[in-house]
Amino acid sequence: MTTKTARGQFNTTKGAWLYPQVRAFLTASVRGDVLDPFAGEGDLLAAAKTACPEAHAHGYDIDEVLAAKRGWTLNDSLLGIPNPS
């Protein structure tokens, strides 16, 4: 088993999953802060920021390398999701 699989990392990459319905939902829903408890490479947060540029993005990830690379908070969100404020 790879480390990625052992950690449960199944990243959705780029905009492949951003169907028009998802984009419309983000545009209508994103206000203020946006939190992705499994931020990975940040694709969901990037889509949210596109929908609402003034939103502040918070990301958590269990992967030390991704967290450092992207500026996310290191966290195992399966165990708990801290309030970012």
VENSUL-V96474 format. One record per helix or strand. SS is the DSSP state (a for helix, b for strand). FROM is the first residue (numbers start at 1). LEN is the number of residues. Records with the same first field share a line. If there is no record, write none. Layout:
SS=FROM-LEN, FROM-LEN
//
This chain:
a=3-4, 20-10, 43-9, 64-7
b=33-4, 56-6, 73-2
//
